């Protein structure tokens, strides 16, 4: 009997026999290790492809769980903070293993080698900082609090959030831009033609603006930061927004550039991913955000396309912010549909344009891409959180034109919320069940 002490993700099992006599295999079992993660939500639409997309995304996170979320169960098995933030954005609607989410976040705060801005992955022997990941960890802390209501964790790690914000504020240069100092991998996404490897990186400006907002919100809501500190962070955020719009906006092409070079020249490269990030985190005003969303949705040639679910993440966030439901589901059915059509039961790290046609992706089980589930929940089930831990929520399905009914459920800290609806004569009729103690807010409230 052979049993591995190290869990390892597999797609196929090959058994090699080198003996002289034939053998008969009486049983073969694969035991899974996922630290208590199991599917608690469900989703059923009249579109079989969307149903399969839900299933592969949910399974990806379950397959990638150790005592933290991991980026994949085979290739690296590492707690990367941005990867696991987006994996959690799907997992919170399917398994909601709060203990794993809490541990994944908390480990970064306990890392003594990096006392301010968190490293990209931990625990690890690789002393690596990815600037944009540092800021995503802070944004993840706020999201985790909103969905779990776990105030104790935020109180225990807020000092680390503060130190990270102050460290980054110390990198603001004379132009008012974040200029990264020291070692760092200026990774934004796997995509061809990007121009990211510069201390002044546009996507990093966007993520820092998002982190400033998240830290300010947590400090204000929980009384963890004083009025003077909150005012200083608010002003810093506004000044950074002004500097980005002054130095990184190309008025001739009506797009943001990927970076500012050491000689002061704007990059000649502009990408969908970077422009989406700058729009999502509040650097672009409402009119500019709508214009950029239109450019990206129409594949304007002025913007290089994304190459992976990492880049598409920001694009989807932007389309969500302007309510472009049809474009969101066009991407879902195309990009995640490719994963289903390939025969894979889990989600990919890259798209074929970057990975190559013979092997479209390096990792075939990358929970990062599980974030797709949040759009299925928001637009097809219509469930949206209003207060921490779903104490108040509303249900407002906004389906694309080709969907006329749907049903499903999501786990909350208090039990499941169940939704069923159908559309007749242009009217959506909704049925909702929820645990006692939760308040469903209706349109007339």
C-alpha positions in Angstrom: 0.0 0.0 0.0 1.4 3.4 -1.0 0.2 6.6 0.5 1.9 9.9 -0.1 2.5 12.2 2.8 2.4 15.2 0.5 -0.9 16.1 -1.2 -0.3 16.8 -4.9 -2.8 17.8 -7.6 -3.2 15.3 -10.4 -5.2 15.1 -13.6 -4.2 11.5 -14.5 -2.7 8.5 -12.7 -0.1 6.3 -14.3 0.8 3.0 -12.7 4.0 1.3 -13.9 4.6 -2.3 -13.1 8.1 -3.7 -13.7 7.7 -7.2 -12.2 7.8 -10.4 -14.1 4.3 -11.5 -13.2 1.0 -9.7 -14.1 -0.8 -7.9 -11.2 -4.4 -7.3 -10.6 -5.5 -4.0 -9.1 -8.4 -4.6 -6.8 -9.0 -1.0 -5.9 -7.6 2.5 -6.5 -8.6 5.5 -4.4 -7.5 9.1 -4.3 -7.8 10.8 -1.0 -8.3 14.5 -1.0 -6.9 17.0 1.6 -8.7 20.3 1.6 -8.8 21.4 5.3 -12.6 21.3 5.6 -13.5 23.1 2.4 -16.6 21.6 0.8 -19.3 23.0 -1.5 -22.1 24.7 0.4 -23.6 26.9 -2.3 -25.3 25.8 -5.5 -26.1 27.4 -8.9 -28.4 26.3 -11.7 -29.2 28.2 -14.8 -30.7 27.2 -18.2 -27.3 27.6 -19.7 -25.2 24.3 -19.3 -22.0 26.2 -20.0 -22.5 28.7 -17.1 -23.4 25.8 -14.8 -20.1 24.0 -15.7 -18.2 27.2 -15.3 -19.6 27.5 -11.8 -18.5 23.9 -11.1 -14.9 24.2 -12.3 -14.4 27.5 -10.5 -15.8 26.1 -7.2 -13.7 22.9 -7.5 -10.5 24.9 -8.3 -10.6 26.6 -4.8 -11.4 23.4 -3.0 -8.6 21.6 -4.8 -6.2 24.4 -3.9 -6.8 24.5 -0.2 -4.2 23.5 2.3 -4.0 25.3 5.7 -4.2 28.4 3.5 -5.5 29.0 0.0 -2.8 28.2 -2.5 -2.2 29.3 -6.0 -2.4 25.7 -7.3 -2.2 22.2 -5.8 0.6 21.1 -8.1 2.9 23.7 -9.5 3.8 25.9 -6.5 1.3 25.2 -3.7 2.0 28.7 -2.3 -0.1 31.3 -0.4 0.2 34.2 -2.9 -1.9 37.1 -1.5 -3.4 38.5 -4.7 -4.0 35.0 -6.2 -5.8 34.0 -3.0 -7.8 37.3 -2.7 -9.4 36.5 -6.0 -9.8 32.8 -5.3 -11.5 33.8 -2.1 -13.9 36.1 -4.1 -15.3 32.9 -5.6 -14.9 30.7 -2.5 -16.9 33.1 -0.2 -20.0 32.2 -2.3 -19.3 28.5 -2.6 -17.5 27.0 0.4 -17.0 30.0 2.7 -14.2 28.4 4.7 -13.6 31.4 7.0 -10.9 29.7 9.0 -8.8 29.2 5.9 -9.4 32.8 4.7 -8.5 34.1 8.1 -5.3 32.1 8.3 -4.3 33.0 4.8 -4.6 36.7 5.6 -3.1 36.5 9.1 0.1 34.8 8.1 1.2 37.9 6.2 0.8 40.1 9.2 2.9 37.7 11.3 5.9 37.8 8.8 8.7 39.3 10.9 11.1 39.7 7.9 8.7 42.1 6.2 7.4 44.4 9.0 5.4 46.9 6.8 4.4 46.1 3.2 3.7 42.4 3.0 5.6 40.1 0.7 3.9 38.5 -2.3 3.7 35.0 -0.8 4.2 33.5 2.7 5.4 31.3 4.3 8.2 31.1 1.8 12.0 31.2 1.4 11.6 33.6 -1.5 12.0 37.2 -0.2 9.9 38.8 -2.9 7.8 41.9 -3.1 5.3 42.5 -5.8 4.1 46.1 -5.2 0.6 45.6 -6.5 0.2 42.5 -4.3 1.2 44.5 -1.2 -1.8 46.7 -1.8 -4.2 43.9 -2.7 -3.6 42.3 0.7 -4.9 45.5 2.3 -7.9 45.5 0.1 -8.5 41.8 0.9 -8.5 42.6 4.6 -11.4 45.0 4.1 -13.4 42.6 1.9 -12.9 39.8 4.3 -14.3 41.9 7.1 -17.3 42.9 5.1 -18.3 39.3 4.2 -17.3 37.6 7.4 -17.9 40.3 10.0 -14.7 39.1 11.7 -13.8 42.4 13.5 -11.3 40.6 15.8 -9.0 39.7 13.0 -8.9 43.3 11.6 -8.2 44.7 15.1 -5.3 42.3 15.5 -3.7 43.2 12.2 -4.6 46.8 11.7 -1.2 48.0 12.9 0.4 46.1 10.1 -2.0 47.7 7.6 -1.0 51.1 8.9 2.7 50.3 8.6 2.2 49.2 5.0 0.4 52.4 4.1 3.0 54.6 5.8 5.8 52.7 4.0 4.2 53.3 0.7 3.5 57.0 1.5 7.2 57.3 2.1 7.8 56.4 -1.6 5.8 59.3 -3.0 8.2 61.4 -5.1 8.4 65.1 -5.9 5.9 64.7 -8.7 3.4 63.2 -6.2 3.6 59.7 -7.7 4.4 56.4 -6.1 8.0 55.6 -7.1 9.0 52.1 -5.9 12.3 52.0 -4.1 14.4 48.9 -3.6 13.8 45.4 -4.8 10.4 44.5 -6.4 8.9 42.6 -9.2 6.7 44.9 -11.1 4.3 42.2 -12.1 0.8 43.1 -13.2 -0.3 40.2 -15.3 0.8 37.6 -17.9 0.3 39.6 -21.1 2.3 40.3 -24.2 3.8 43.8 -24.9 3.3 45.3 -21.4 5.7 48.0 -20.2 5.7 47.5 -16.4 9.3 47.2 -15.2 9.7 50.7 -14.0 9.7 52.3 -10.5 6.7 54.4 -11.6 4.2 51.9 -12.7 0.6 53.0 -13.4 -1.2 49.9 -12.2 0.7 50.1 -8.9 -0.6 53.7 -8.5 -4.1 52.4 -9.0 -3.7 49.6 -6.4 -2.2 52.1 -3.9 -5.2 54.3 -4.3 -7.4 51.3 -3.6 -5.4 50.3 -0.6 -5.6 53.9 0.9 -9.4 53.8 0.5 -9.6 50.3 2.1 -7.4 51.3 5.1 -9.3 54.6 5.6 -12.6 52.7 5.5 -11.5 50.1 8.1 -9.9 52.7 10.3 -13.1 54.8 10.3 -15.6 52.0 10.7 -13.8 50.3 13.6 -12.4 53.4 15.2 -8.9 52.2 14.7 -7.5 55.4 13.3 -7.8 59.0 14.6 -9.4 61.9 12.7 -5.9 63.4 11.9 -4.6 60.2 10.4 -7.8 59.6 8.4 -7.6 63.1 7.0 -4.0 62.6 6.1 -4.7 59.4 4.2 -7.7 61.0 2.5 -5.6 63.9 1.3 -2.7 61.6 0.2 -5.2 59.6 -1.9 -6.6 62.7 -3.6 -3.1 64.1 -4.3 -2.0 60.8 -5.8 -5.1 60.7 -8.0 -4.3 64.3 -9.2 -0.6 63.4 -9.9 -1.6 60.2 -11.9 -4.0 62.2 -14.1 -1.4 64.8 -14.7 1.6 62.6 -15.5 0.2 59.3 -16.8 -2.7 60.4 -18.9 -2.0 60.6 -22.7 -4.4 63.4 -23.8 -3.7 62.8 -27.5 -4.7 59.1 -27.4 -7.2 59.5 -24.5 -5.7 56.6 -22.5 -3.4 56.1 -19.5 0.1 54.8 -20.2 1.6 51.7 -18.5 4.5 53.6 -16.8 6.7 56.7 -16.6 10.3 56.1 -17.6 13.4 57.3 -15.7 13.9 60.1 -18.2 10.4 61.4 -17.6 9.0 60.1 -20.8 5.6 58.5 -20.8 5.5 54.9 -21.9 4.3 54.4 -25.5 2.4 51.3 -24.3 -1.2 51.4 -23.0 -3.1 48.3 -22.0 -6.7 47.3 -21.2 -5.6 46.0 -17.8 -3.8 49.1 -16.6 -6.5 51.4 -17.9 -9.2 49.3 -16.2 -7.3 49.3 -12.9 -7.0 53.1 -13.0 -10.7 53.5 -13.7 -11.8 50.9 -11.1 -9.9 52.4 -8.2 -11.2 55.9 -8.6 -8.4 57.7 -10.5 -10.6 58.2 -13.6 -13.7 60.3 -13.0 -17.1 59.0 -14.0 -17.0 60.3 -17.6 -13.5 59.0 -18.2 -14.3 55.7 -16.6 -17.3 55.2 -18.9 -15.2 56.2 -21.9 -12.5 53.7 -21.0 -15.0 51.0 -20.4 -16.4 51.5 -23.9 -12.9 51.4 -25.4 -12.1 48.2 -23.6 -15.5 46.5 -24.4 -15.1 47.4 -28.0 -11.4 46.2 -28.2 -10.1 49.6 -29.1 -6.7 49.1 -30.9 -5.1 51.8 -28.7 -5.1 49.4 -25.8 -3.2 46.1 -25.8 -5.5 43.2 -24.7 -5.0 41.1 -21.5 -3.3 37.7 -21.6 -4.6 36.0 -18.5 -7.3 35.9 -15.8 -5.1 38.4 -13.9 -5.5 41.1 -16.5 -9.1 40.2 -17.2 -9.8 40.7 -13.4 -9.5 44.5 -13.7 -11.4 44.6 -17.0 -14.3 42.6 -15.4 -14.2 44.9 -12.3 -14.5 47.9 -14.6 -17.4 46.5 -16.7 -19.1 45.6 -13.4 -18.7 49.2 -12.2 -20.5 50.6 -15.2 -23.1 47.7 -15.3 -22.1 46.3 -18.7 -23.8 42.9 -18.1 -23.6 41.7 -21.7 -19.9 42.3 -22.0 -19.3 40.6 -18.7 -21.1 37.4 -19.8 -19.5 37.6 -23.2 -16.1 37.3 -21.5 -17.3 34.6 -19.1 -18.7 32.4 -21.8 -15.6 32.9 -24.0 -12.7 32.7 -21.5 -14.0 30.3 -18.9 -15.9 28.5 -21.6 -12.6 27.7 -23.2 -11.5 26.0 -20.0 -14.7 23.9 -20.0 -14.4 23.0 -23.7 -10.9 21.8 -23.2 -12.2 19.1 -20.9 -10.6 20.6 -17.7 -12.4 20.4 -14.4 -10.7 23.4 -13.0 -9.7 26.9 -14.0 -6.5 28.1 -15.7 -3.7 30.5 -14.9 -3.3 31.9 -18.4 -5.2 32.2 -21.7 -4.1 30.5 -24.9 -2.7 33.8 -26.4 0.0 33.8 -23.7 0.4 30.1 -23.0 0.5 28.8 -26.5 -1.9 26.6 -28.5 -0.2 23.3 -27.6 -0.3 24.1 -23.9 -2.7 27.0 -23.3 -1.7 27.5 -19.7 1.1 26.6 -17.3 -1.3 25.7 -14.5 -4.6 23.9 -15.2 -5.8 24.3 -11.7 -5.3 27.9 -10.7 -8.0 29.1 -8.2 -7.2 32.8 -9.1 -9.8 32.6 -11.8 -12.5 31.4 -9.4 -13.5 35.1 -9.0 -15.9 34.5 -12.0 -18.4 33.2 -9.5 -19.0 36.6 -7.9 -20.5 37.7 -11.2 -22.8 34.7 -11.4 -24.0 35.4 -7.9 -24.4 39.2 -8.4 -26.1 39.2 -11.8 -27.8 35.8 -12.1 -28.8 35.2 -8.4 -28.9 38.9 -7.7 -27.6 38.6 -4.1 -25.6 41.6 -2.9 -24.3 42.3 0.6 -25.2 45.6 2.3 -23.9 45.1 5.8 -21.1 43.0 7.3 -21.8 39.3 7.4 -25.0 39.8 5.4 -26.9 41.3 8.3 -28.6 43.3 5.5 -28.7 42.3 1.9 -30.8 42.7 -1.2 -31.7 40.5 -4.2 -31.8 42.1 -7.6 -31.1 39.8 -10.5 -29.8 41.6 -13.6 -29.4 38.8 -16.1 -28.1 39.0 -19.7 -30.7 38.8 -22.4 -30.3 35.1 -23.0 -31.1 34.0 -19.3 -34.8 33.8 -18.3 -34.5 31.9 -15.0 -32.0 30.9 -12.4 -31.8 29.4 -8.9 -29.0 29.0 -6.4 -27.8 29.6 -2.9 -24.8 31.1 -1.1 -23.4 30.4 2.4 -23.2 33.2 5.0 -22.0 33.2 8.6 -25.6 32.7 9.6 -26.8 30.1 7.1 -27.7 29.9 3.4 -29.5 32.5 1.4 -31.6 30.8 -1.4 -32.9 32.5 -4.5 -35.1 31.4 -7.3 -36.5 33.6 -10.1 -38.0 33.5 -13.6 -38.8 36.1 -16.2 -42.2 36.4 -17.9 -43.4 39.2 -20.1 -40.3 41.3 -19.1 -41.0 41.0 -15.4 -38.7 39.1 -13.0 -40.4 37.2 -10.2 -38.2 36.4 -7.3 -38.5 34.0 -4.4 -36.0 34.3 -1.5 -35.3 32.3 1.6 -32.8 33.4 4.3 -31.8 32.6 7.9 -33.6 34.4 10.8 -31.7 37.5 11.9 -30.8 38.6 8.4 -32.8 41.5 6.8 -33.6 41.4 3.1 -33.8 45.0 1.9 -36.4 45.5 -0.9 -36.6 48.2 -3.5 -39.1 50.3 -1.6 -37.1 50.4 1.7 
